[in-house]
């Protein structure tokens, strides 16, 4: 890669001076190479990726590893003003980190048993969480009920009253499941516990039980910056096309900003439409992230996108620390959820949401939705009442359509969803970016972050919403 490009996030360098094999040449799109699978504005464009462009793990051989960040972004004394994330500049956050207490006070909680006559998957558990830069350390656990304790968990997890006969025992009944709880929570910033007999042993018979837990939040040994993987899928990349440009651009952007880049190309689920490979690819990346702890967030981007302001960092869009239950950041349009671009936290909730989206049609075989995989995601979120875990954000942040670009200047991405003759349109867009640099790069990370935090701080009823699709 051109050394000048590697160390420069200026839009002119990203759009003009690329000399890598897969150059992002603004005139490099072929008007005759349109994506034969172009679909409606909300349909994903994952239908074409060159399977030779990925290694056997479907990740670029130059992917950043767990600790690899841009060389200009790791030193407290070498931080440019664009390196904004969460609430402050990175430098300010590092200073704040140095002043944090090493250990926070012990927390003690009684978590009431979930309903036995209902699957635990359909019941909300109890969340343990620590502030940013801290992780959970479990000190004590007990599952059952203490002798003569009729006060704790007087009502059930669903607020139903539990008769005293079911809350009284003359002797302690229960045991210490600390190994199980540590497996679920130890060393994590946040975890969900579900006191249920499938997780814990019932040693109390009909007595109503609880999980008593004591834990502390321990400060990280080193300052932790969010780690992000940028993920794409396409199964037939053609040379000098808008798809190749989009993928090359995303790869170079990832290298500049220190993100891991993952490109999937193999179509192994041949019994479903190609666009379901998008969900399969995300699922693979989630599993890698959960098992290997290589990154904290996934940024999914369809292959019909153009980076209009490469100075914008993905951290700019992340929820603030106090919203650590938000795992999906996604936009909507006039058709509902638009899953062409979104941020997904590496978290068990995300894993299960993607699995449910993949299987939605198998359990709803007679509900033919317009946008298939996208509508499946939409309905999984709305019908399961998952509002605590996702947020619908303004489209201009990272999922703008070219024809409505003038409404909000300086956003990050342009999405050519549903556009016919994408090769020609992509060429027009890239040339327009070159001619109107100020329009497309008018916002800094700091300015955009201020807008984003204002939106995050709005009451939920004043934020965008999605509804079940039929």
Kinemage of the C-alpha trace (Angstrom):
@kinemage 1
@onewidth
@group {chain A} dominant
@subgroup {mainchain}
@vectorlist {calphas} color= white
{ca unk a 1} P 0.000 0.000 0.000
{ca unk a 2} L 1.150 3.521 -0.782
{ca unk a 3} L 2.921 4.829 2.326
{ca unk a 4} L 1.391 8.231 1.788
{ca unk a 5} L -2.075 6.750 1.821
{ca unk a 6} L -1.390 4.576 4.855
{ca unk a 7} L -0.617 7.543 7.060
{ca unk a 8} L -3.085 10.064 5.681
{ca unk a 9} L -6.846 10.198 6.184
{ca unk a 10} L -7.338 13.230 3.942
{ca unk a 11} L -10.136 12.717 1.452
{ca unk a 12} L -7.971 13.708 -1.470
{ca unk a 13} L -5.453 10.983 -0.660
{ca unk a 14} L -8.142 8.356 -0.191
{ca unk a 15} L -9.913 9.246 -3.403
{ca unk a 16} L -7.063 10.265 -5.709
{ca unk a 17} L -3.693 8.847 -4.740
{ca unk a 18} L -4.394 5.162 -4.149
{ca unk a 19} L -1.811 3.019 -5.909
{ca unk a 20} L -2.684 -0.392 -4.499
{ca unk a 21} L -3.615 -3.260 -6.821
{ca unk a 22} L -7.320 -2.685 -6.125
{ca unk a 23} L -7.074 1.107 -6.579
{ca unk a 24} L -10.035 3.256 -5.719
{ca unk a 25} L -9.917 5.082 -9.082
{ca unk a 26} L -12.801 7.494 -9.448
{ca unk a 27} L -12.933 6.771 -13.168
{ca unk a 28} L -12.503 3.085 -12.631
{ca unk a 29} L -16.140 2.044 -12.773
{ca unk a 30} L -17.395 0.394 -15.955
{ca unk a 31} L -20.832 1.604 -16.996
{ca unk a 32} L -21.508 -1.732 -18.612
{ca unk a 33} L -20.762 -3.730 -15.455
{ca unk a 34} L -23.947 -3.261 -13.512
{ca unk a 35} L -24.860 -5.667 -10.765
{ca unk a 36} L -27.278 -8.045 -12.420
{ca unk a 37} L -28.815 -8.668 -9.023
{ca unk a 38} L -29.657 -5.010 -8.294
{ca unk a 39} L -32.775 -4.985 -6.205
{ca unk a 40} L -35.226 -2.674 -4.488
{ca unk a 41} L -33.752 0.177 -2.475
{ca unk a 42} L -33.725 -1.858 0.705
{ca unk a 43} L -32.442 -5.110 -0.732
{ca unk a 44} L -28.859 -5.914 0.062
{ca unk a 45} L -26.263 -6.159 -2.669
{ca unk a 46} L -24.142 -9.021 -1.394
{ca unk a 47} L -24.516 -11.061 -4.539
{ca unk a 48} L -21.061 -10.633 -5.983
{ca unk a 49} L -17.656 -11.265 -4.387
{ca unk a 50} L -14.515 -12.866 -5.761
{ca unk a 51} L -13.913 -15.980 -3.720
{ca unk a 52} L -10.205 -15.705 -4.440
{ca unk a 53} L -10.016 -12.419 -2.559
{ca unk a 54} L -10.334 -14.048 0.840
{ca unk a 55} L -8.227 -16.563 2.690
{ca unk a 56} L -9.584 -19.755 4.169
{ca unk a 57} L -10.858 -17.854 7.204
{ca unk a 58} L -12.565 -15.275 4.973
{ca unk a 59} L -10.485 -12.471 6.420
{ca unk a 60} L -7.862 -10.360 4.726
{ca unk a 61} L -4.353 -11.599 5.453
{ca unk a 62} L -3.473 -8.124 6.600
{ca unk a 63} L -6.255 -7.921 9.179
{ca unk a 64} L -5.357 -6.158 12.362
{ca unk a 65} L -5.108 -8.428 15.353
{ca unk a 66} L -6.523 -7.931 18.804
{ca unk a 67} L -3.983 -5.361 19.846
{ca unk a 68} L -3.213 -3.779 16.494
{ca unk a 69} L -4.367 -0.206 16.080
{ca unk a 70} L -3.265 2.563 13.757
{ca unk a 71} L 0.255 3.578 14.639
{ca unk a 72} L -0.823 7.184 14.974
{ca unk a 73} L -3.678 6.425 17.356
{ca unk a 74} L -2.093 4.485 20.188
{ca unk a 75} L 0.240 7.017 21.752
{ca unk a 76} L -1.320 9.427 24.197
{ca unk a 77} L 0.957 12.192 22.904
{ca unk a 78} L 0.252 11.541 19.200
{ca unk a 79} L -3.502 11.881 18.879
{ca unk a 80} L -5.052 13.907 16.087
{ca unk a 81} L -8.225 15.866 16.784
{ca unk a 82} L -10.316 13.505 14.633
{ca unk a 83} L -9.697 10.550 16.960
{ca unk a 84} L -12.941 11.035 18.873
{ca unk a 85} L -14.880 8.261 20.527
{ca unk a 86} L -17.462 7.827 23.258
{ca unk a 87} L -17.761 11.150 25.108
{ca unk a 88} L -14.405 12.913 24.857
{ca unk a 89} L -11.203 12.955 22.909
{ca unk a 90} L -9.081 9.854 23.297
{ca unk a 91} L -6.417 11.843 25.116
{ca unk a 92} L -8.911 13.159 27.667
{ca unk a 93} L -10.269 9.660 28.201
{ca unk a 94} L -6.788 8.321 28.861
{ca unk a 95} L -6.253 11.053 31.440
{ca unk a 96} L -9.580 10.162 33.034
{ca unk a 97} L -8.568 6.499 33.060
{ca unk a 98} L -5.446 7.256 35.087
{ca unk a 99} L -7.562 8.849 37.820
{ca unk a 100} L -10.066 5.989 38.139
{ca unk a 101} L -10.300 3.919 41.327
{ca unk a 102} L -8.682 0.506 41.031
{ca unk a 103} L -11.644 -1.349 42.585
{ca unk a 104} L -15.244 -0.212 43.004
{ca unk a 105} L -17.313 -1.078 46.120
{ca unk a 106} L -18.780 -4.557 46.494
{ca unk a 107} L -22.285 -5.014 45.059
{ca unk a 108} L -24.733 -7.563 46.488
{ca unk a 109} L -27.865 -8.614 44.580
{ca unk a 110} L -30.669 -11.140 44.941
{ca unk a 111} L -31.831 -12.299 41.497
{ca unk a 112} L -35.256 -13.967 41.660
{ca unk a 113} L -35.910 -17.279 39.944
{ca unk a 114} L -37.469 -17.111 36.472
{ca unk a 115} L -40.806 -18.738 35.693
{ca unk a 116} L -40.486 -22.514 35.307
{ca unk a 117} L -43.468 -22.860 32.959
{ca unk a 118} L -41.927 -20.587 30.326
{ca unk a 119} L -38.718 -21.054 28.292
{ca unk a 120} L -35.899 -18.942 29.673
{ca unk a 121} L -35.130 -17.704 26.146
{ca unk a 122} L -38.391 -15.761 26.218
{ca unk a 123} L -37.719 -14.227 29.639
{ca unk a 124} L -35.532 -11.251 30.386
{ca unk a 125} L -32.682 -11.983 32.736
{ca unk a 126} L -30.783 -9.766 35.154
{ca unk a 127} L -27.950 -7.614 33.893
{ca unk a 128} L -24.722 -7.146 35.833
{ca unk a 129} L -22.607 -4.330 34.490
{ca unk a 130} L -19.564 -2.247 35.267
{ca unk a 131} L -18.663 1.229 34.029
{ca unk a 132} L -16.451 1.595 30.990
{ca unk a 133} L -12.840 0.508 31.647
{ca unk a 134} L -13.938 -1.940 34.383
{ca unk a 135} L -14.785 -5.642 34.343
{ca unk a 136} L -16.737 -7.924 36.672
{ca unk a 137} L -15.048 -9.944 39.411
{ca unk a 138} L -17.387 -12.427 41.124
{ca unk a 139} L -16.721 -12.831 44.879
{ca unk a 140} L -19.612 -14.950 46.139
{ca unk a 141} L -22.640 -16.883 44.837
{ca unk a 142} L -25.474 -18.905 46.339
{ca unk a 143} L -28.437 -20.441 44.489
{ca unk a 144} L -31.387 -21.558 46.587
{ca unk a 145} L -32.844 -19.894 49.684
{ca unk a 146} L -31.389 -19.144 53.089
{ca unk a 147} L -33.058 -20.455 56.253
{ca unk a 148} L -35.837 -18.234 57.617
{ca unk a 149} L -35.516 -15.752 54.740
{ca unk a 150} L -39.016 -14.734 53.684
{ca unk a 151} L -38.094 -11.180 52.643
{ca unk a 152} L -35.895 -11.563 49.573
{ca unk a 153} L -37.770 -12.257 46.349
{ca unk a 154} L -41.180 -11.804 47.910
{ca unk a 155} L -42.379 -11.266 44.360
{ca unk a 156} L -41.256 -13.257 41.351
{ca unk a 157} L -39.276 -12.145 38.336
{ca unk a 158} L -42.583 -11.193 36.704
{ca unk a 159} L -43.738 -9.281 39.830
{ca unk a 160} L -46.240 -11.958 40.874
{ca unk a 161} L -46.610 -12.431 44.635
{ca unk a 162} L -44.996 -15.596 46.050
{ca unk a 163} L -46.849 -17.135 48.976
{ca unk a 164} L -44.907 -17.327 52.218
{ca unk a 165} L -45.158 -21.121 52.267
{ca unk a 166} L -42.945 -21.164 49.194
{ca unk a 167} L -40.481 -18.665 50.683
{ca unk a 168} L -39.800 -20.365 54.020
{ca unk a 169} L -37.278 -23.048 54.787
{ca unk a 170} L -35.917 -24.042 58.215
{ca unk a 171} L -32.431 -24.744 56.865
{ca unk a 172} L -30.424 -23.388 53.968
{ca unk a 173} L -31.268 -25.187 50.759
{ca unk a 174} L -29.020 -24.568 47.808
{ca unk a 175} L -25.373 -24.541 46.812
{ca unk a 176} L -22.523 -22.372 45.540
{ca unk a 177} L -22.536 -22.197 41.689
{ca unk a 178} L -19.577 -19.829 41.468
{ca unk a 179} L -17.913 -21.749 38.630
{ca unk a 180} L -21.030 -21.401 36.465
{ca unk a 181} L -21.432 -17.702 37.254
{ca unk a 182} L -17.756 -16.968 36.641
{ca unk a 183} L -17.995 -18.665 33.243
{ca unk a 184} L -20.861 -16.327 32.386
{ca unk a 185} L -19.612 -13.066 33.882
{ca unk a 186} L -16.000 -13.034 35.075
{ca unk a 187} L -13.803 -10.517 33.256
{ca unk a 188} L -16.689 -9.022 31.269
{ca unk a 189} L -17.971 -5.476 31.356
{ca unk a 190} L -21.548 -6.741 31.298
{ca unk a 191} L -23.378 -10.058 31.476
{ca unk a 192} L -26.925 -11.396 31.802
{ca unk a 193} L -27.878 -13.995 34.404
{ca unk a 194} L -31.038 -16.103 34.279
{ca unk a 195} L -31.783 -17.961 37.546
{ca unk a 196} L -33.404 -21.027 36.034
{ca unk a 197} L -33.104 -24.725 36.658
{ca unk a 198} L -31.535 -25.309 33.253
{ca unk a 199} L -28.577 -23.216 34.398
{ca unk a 200} L -28.519 -24.096 38.093
{ca unk a 201} L -29.360 -27.149 40.200
{ca unk a 202} L -32.636 -27.216 42.095
{ca unk a 203} L -31.843 -28.354 45.648
{ca unk a 204} L -34.898 -26.783 47.254
{ca unk a 205} L -37.829 -28.663 45.702
{ca unk a 206} L -40.883 -26.370 45.526
{ca unk a 207} L -39.273 -23.567 47.544
{ca unk a 208} L -38.937 -20.366 45.506
{ca unk a 209} L -35.250 -19.703 44.904
{ca unk a 210} L -32.933 -16.833 44.131
{ca unk a 211} L -29.360 -16.319 43.046
{ca unk a 212} L -27.463 -14.280 45.616
{ca unk a 213} L -24.361 -12.767 44.068
{ca unk a 214} L -21.650 -10.436 45.307
{ca unk a 215} L -19.276 -8.873 42.815
{ca unk a 216} L -16.916 -5.970 42.290
{ca unk a 217} L -15.824 -3.956 39.286
{ca unk a 218} L -12.071 -4.102 38.718
{ca unk a 219} L -10.270 -1.479 36.654
{ca unk a 220} L -8.622 -2.709 33.447
{ca unk a 221} L -4.858 -2.964 33.595
{ca unk a 222} L -4.594 -0.773 30.489
{ca unk a 223} L -6.842 1.747 28.789
{ca unk a 224} L -9.158 -0.082 26.391
{ca unk a 225} L -10.178 1.518 23.114
{ca unk a 226} L -13.150 -0.004 21.246
{ca unk a 227} L -11.990 -2.497 18.615
{ca unk a 228} L -14.002 -2.724 15.427
{ca unk a 229} L -14.134 -5.122 12.475
{ca unk a 230} L -15.457 -3.864 9.130
{ca unk a 231} L -17.232 -6.752 7.393
{ca unk a 232} L -18.415 -7.209 3.797
{ca unk a 233} L -19.681 -10.008 1.561
{ca unk a 234} L -19.716 -10.421 -2.217
{ca unk a 235} L -19.357 -13.571 -4.259
{ca unk a 236} L -18.352 -12.263 -7.711
{ca unk a 237} L -16.010 -9.302 -7.736
{ca unk a 238} L -15.380 -8.082 -11.268
{ca unk a 239} L -12.324 -6.001 -12.022
{ca unk a 240} L -12.752 -2.246 -12.335
{ca unk a 241} L -16.335 -2.185 -11.098
{ca unk a 242} L -18.172 -0.271 -8.415
{ca unk a 243} L -18.118 -3.421 -6.248
{ca unk a 244} L -14.351 -3.771 -6.443
{ca unk a 245} L -13.968 -0.063 -5.704
{ca unk a 246} L -16.239 -0.312 -2.670
{ca unk a 247} L -14.320 -3.281 -1.255
{ca unk a 248} L -10.893 -1.780 -1.968
{ca unk a 249} L -11.989 1.495 -0.419
{ca unk a 250} L -13.265 -0.249 2.726
{ca unk a 251} L -10.032 -2.230 3.049
{ca unk a 252} L -7.870 0.886 2.792
{ca unk a 253} L -10.113 2.827 5.167
{ca unk a 254} L -9.816 -0.017 7.691
{ca unk a 255} L -6.028 -0.060 7.450
{ca unk a 256} L -5.809 3.703 7.914
{ca unk a 257} L -7.970 3.741 11.031
{ca unk a 258} L -6.782 0.480 12.583
{ca unk a 259} L -9.888 -1.677 12.058
{ca unk a 260} L -9.907 -5.345 11.199
{ca unk a 261} L -11.201 -5.935 7.673
{ca unk a 262} L -13.126 -9.112 6.849
{ca unk a 263} L -14.283 -9.996 3.347
{ca unk a 264} L -16.473 -13.073 2.858
{ca unk a 265} L -17.056 -14.575 -0.564
{ca unk a 266} L -18.011 -18.232 -0.342
{ca unk a 267} L -21.652 -19.125 -0.946
{ca unk a 268} L -22.115 -22.243 1.140
{ca unk a 269} L -25.849 -21.958 1.831
{ca unk a 270} L -27.103 -22.818 -1.654
{ca unk a 271} L -30.653 -23.609 -0.582
{ca unk a 272} L -31.484 -19.978 0.125
{ca unk a 273} L -31.242 -16.712 -1.803
{ca unk a 274} L -27.790 -15.169 -1.998
{ca unk a 275} L -28.654 -12.256 0.260
{ca unk a 276} L -28.891 -14.601 3.253
{ca unk a 277} L -25.120 -14.982 3.017
{ca unk a 278} L -25.000 -11.530 4.545
{ca unk a 279} L -26.461 -12.861 7.793
{ca unk a 280} L -24.252 -15.958 7.626
{ca unk a 281} L -21.171 -13.739 7.245
{ca unk a 282} L -22.158 -11.574 10.201
{ca unk a 283} L -22.810 -14.705 12.244
{ca unk a 284} L -19.320 -16.007 11.452
{ca unk a 285} L -17.738 -12.705 12.465
{ca unk a 286} L -19.730 -12.640 15.701
{ca unk a 287} L -18.596 -16.152 16.611
{ca unk a 288} L -14.970 -15.241 15.919
{ca unk a 289} L -15.327 -12.096 18.003
{ca unk a 290} L -16.949 -13.927 20.913
{ca unk a 291} L -14.512 -16.848 20.913
{ca unk a 292} L -11.264 -15.023 20.209
{ca unk a 293} L -12.160 -11.630 21.721
{ca unk a 294} L -10.551 -9.916 18.757
{ca unk a 295} L -12.961 -7.000 18.448
{ca unk a 296} L -15.887 -5.428 20.299
{ca unk a 297} L -18.080 -4.223 17.418
{ca unk a 298} L -18.850 -5.226 13.840
{ca unk a 299} L -19.553 -2.609 11.204
{ca unk a 300} L -21.462 -4.250 8.370
{ca unk a 301} L -21.490 -2.478 4.994
{ca unk a 302} L -23.102 -3.666 1.765
{ca unk a 303} L -20.951 -3.756 -1.378
{ca unk a 304} L -22.869 -0.893 -3.028
{ca unk a 305} L -21.562 1.798 -0.685
{ca unk a 306} L -19.187 4.702 -1.163
{ca unk a 307} L -17.208 6.347 1.630
{ca unk a 308} L -17.893 10.061 1.231
{ca unk a 309} L -15.975 11.302 4.279
{ca unk a 310} L -13.086 8.946 5.139
{ca unk a 311} L -11.998 11.169 8.017
{ca unk a 312} L -15.012 10.020 10.034
{ca unk a 313} L -14.149 7.212 12.426
{ca unk a 314} L -16.561 4.411 13.266
{ca unk a 315} L -16.152 5.071 16.996
{ca unk a 316} L -17.990 8.335 16.421
{ca unk a 317} L -21.271 6.403 16.022
{ca unk a 318} L -20.997 4.203 19.112
{ca unk a 319} L -23.468 4.631 21.988
{ca unk a 320} L -22.145 6.414 25.093
{ca unk a 321} L -20.956 4.326 28.022
{ca unk a 322} L -24.210 4.576 29.940
{ca unk a 323} L -26.051 2.907 27.035
{ca unk a 324} L -24.134 -0.364 27.319
{ca unk a 325} L -27.335 -2.352 26.736
{ca unk a 326} L -27.614 -1.017 23.174
{ca unk a 327} L -26.096 -3.667 20.915
{ca unk a 328} L -27.432 -2.663 17.486
{ca unk a 329} L -27.116 0.792 15.898
{ca unk a 330} L -29.045 0.885 12.635
{ca unk a 331} L -30.995 3.307 10.426
{ca unk a 332} L -34.393 3.133 8.773
{ca unk a 333} L -35.968 4.649 5.680
{ca unk a 334} L -39.518 4.966 4.299
{ca unk a 335} L -39.719 1.167 3.989
{ca unk a 336} L -38.696 0.452 7.580
{ca unk a 337} L -35.430 -1.028 8.793
{ca unk a 338} L -32.526 -0.685 6.368
{ca unk a 339} L -29.911 -3.310 7.141
{ca unk a 340} L -27.447 -2.310 4.435
{ca unk a 341} L -25.153 -0.671 6.987
{ca unk a 342} L -25.155 -1.051 10.750
{ca unk a 343} L -23.049 -1.439 13.887
{ca unk a 344} L -23.474 -4.605 15.938
{ca unk a 345} L -21.863 -5.207 19.308
{ca unk a 346} L -20.043 -8.525 19.745
{ca unk a 347} L -22.418 -9.916 22.345
{ca unk a 348} L -24.589 -13.015 22.906
{ca unk a 349} L -27.712 -10.924 22.246
{ca unk a 350} L -26.381 -10.087 18.788
{ca unk a 351} L -25.595 -13.732 18.096
{ca unk a 352} L -29.117 -14.818 18.987
{ca unk a 353} L -30.713 -11.959 17.036
{ca unk a 354} L -28.894 -12.972 13.855
{ca unk a 355} L -29.794 -16.654 14.387
{ca unk a 356} L -33.454 -15.731 14.854
{ca unk a 357} L -33.355 -13.567 11.720
{ca unk a 358} L -31.895 -16.428 9.697
{ca unk a 359} L -34.601 -18.810 10.900
{ca unk a 360} L -37.547 -16.383 10.813
{ca unk a 361} L -39.137 -17.782 7.640
{ca unk a 362} L -38.941 -21.351 8.861
{ca unk a 363} L -41.284 -20.428 11.707
{ca unk a 364} L -43.369 -18.008 9.629
{ca unk a 365} L -43.644 -19.936 6.339
{ca unk a 366} L -46.782 -18.181 5.101
{ca unk a 367} L -45.669 -14.622 5.747
{ca unk a 368} L -44.043 -13.428 2.520
{ca unk a 369} L -42.267 -10.187 3.365
{ca unk a 370} L -41.091 -7.729 0.737
{ca unk a 371} L -37.441 -7.548 1.708
{ca unk a 372} L -36.928 -11.077 3.063
{ca unk a 373} L -33.746 -11.055 5.197
{ca unk a 374} L -34.069 -7.383 6.033
{ca unk a 375} L -37.736 -7.656 6.981
{ca unk a 376} L -36.926 -10.766 9.009
{ca unk a 377} L -34.483 -8.717 11.076
{ca unk a 378} L -37.075 -5.973 11.391
{ca unk a 379} L -39.719 -8.333 12.756
{ca unk a 380} L -37.376 -10.165 15.098
{ca unk a 381} L -36.655 -6.819 16.729
{ca unk a 382} L -40.239 -5.573 16.893
{ca unk a 383} L -42.175 -8.750 17.724
{ca unk a 384} L -39.763 -9.767 20.492
{ca unk a 385} L -39.829 -6.300 22.074
{ca unk a 386} L -36.075 -5.813 21.905
{ca unk a 387} L -36.157 -2.017 22.274
{ca unk a 388} L -33.717 -2.125 25.164
{ca unk a 389} L -31.029 -3.438 22.847
{ca unk a 390} L -31.296 -1.514 19.577
{ca unk a 391} L -31.600 2.087 18.464
{ca unk a 392} L -32.857 3.467 15.146
{ca unk a 393} L -30.649 6.392 14.172
{ca unk a 394} L -30.883 9.122 11.508
{ca unk a 395} L -30.114 7.761 8.075
{ca unk a 396} L -27.632 10.477 7.153
{ca unk a 397} L -25.128 9.292 9.792
{ca unk a 398} L -23.851 6.374 7.705
{ca unk a 399} L -26.585 5.199 5.308
{ca unk a 400} L -27.492 8.133 3.058
{ca unk a 401} L -29.026 7.807 -0.356
{ca unk a 402} L -27.363 9.900 -3.037
{ca unk a 403} L -30.530 11.655 -4.177
{ca unk a 404} L -31.172 13.037 -0.664
{ca unk a 405} L -27.604 13.930 0.161
{ca unk a 406} L -28.089 17.695 0.343
{ca unk a 407} L -30.332 17.451 3.393
{ca unk a 408} L -27.417 16.711 5.739
{ca unk a 409} L -23.868 17.458 4.742
{ca unk a 410} L -20.767 15.654 5.833
{ca unk a 411} L -22.066 12.148 6.563
{ca unk a 412} L -19.864 9.079 6.333
{ca unk a 413} L -21.316 6.759 3.673
{ca unk a 414} L -23.487 6.879 0.573
{ca unk a 415} L -25.592 3.785 -0.092
{ca unk a 416} L -26.685 3.015 -3.661
{ca unk a 417} L -29.492 0.742 -2.520
{ca unk a 418} L -31.976 -0.107 -5.278
{ca unk a 419} L -30.184 2.098 -7.797
{ca unk a 420} L -30.277 0.807 -11.358
{ca unk a 421} L -27.107 1.015 -13.457
{ca unk a 422} L -25.010 1.255 -10.311
{ca unk a 423} L -21.712 1.416 -12.170
{ca unk a 424} L -22.617 4.681 -13.867
{ca unk a 425} L -24.195 6.168 -10.762
{ca unk a 426} L -21.180 5.200 -8.643
{ca unk a 427} L -18.923 6.941 -11.164
{ca unk a 428} L -21.076 10.067 -11.002
{ca unk a 429} L -21.043 10.032 -7.197
{ca unk a 430} L -17.279 9.623 -6.955
{ca unk a 431} L -16.695 12.444 -9.430
{ca unk a 432} L -19.136 14.605 -7.489
{ca unk a 433} L -17.181 13.922 -4.306
{ca unk a 434} L -14.001 15.036 -6.055
{ca unk a 435} L -15.620 18.284 -7.225
{ca unk a 436} L -17.359 19.076 -3.928
{ca unk a 437} L -14.881 18.103 -1.247
{ca unk a 438} L -16.207 20.653 1.245
{ca unk a 439} L -19.780 19.394 0.919
{ca unk a 440} L -18.836 15.816 1.675
{ca unk a 441} L -16.180 16.438 4.334
{ca unk a 442} L -17.730 19.450 6.002
{ca unk a 443} L -18.123 17.735 9.376
{ca unk a 444} L -15.345 16.697 11.691
{ca unk a 445} L -15.603 13.725 14.022
{ca unk a 446} L -16.074 16.157 16.884
{ca unk a 447} L -18.980 17.983 15.223
{ca unk a 448} L -20.693 14.786 14.153
{ca unk a 449} L -20.169 13.248 17.589
{ca unk a 450} L -21.927 16.207 19.214
{ca unk a 451} L -24.949 15.643 16.960
{ca unk a 452} L -24.895 11.925 17.680
{ca unk a 453} L -24.783 12.363 21.450
{ca unk a 454} L -27.667 14.833 21.275
{ca unk a 455} L -29.714 12.189 19.490
{ca unk a 456} L -28.728 9.442 21.935
{ca unk a 457} L -29.825 11.677 24.808
{ca unk a 458} L -33.321 12.231 23.385
{ca unk a 459} L -36.266 10.495 25.074
{ca unk a 460} L -37.011 7.203 23.349
{ca unk a 461} L -40.345 8.494 22.038
{ca unk a 462} L -38.518 11.284 20.189
{ca unk a 463} L -36.152 8.909 18.399
{ca unk a 464} L -36.864 7.035 15.175
{ca unk a 465} L -38.921 3.839 15.339
{ca unk a 466} L -39.634 0.730 13.291
{ca unk a 467} L -42.797 -1.353 13.156
{ca unk a 468} L -43.659 -4.965 12.407
{ca unk a 469} L -43.898 -5.619 8.670
{ca unk a 470} L -46.647 -7.755 7.157
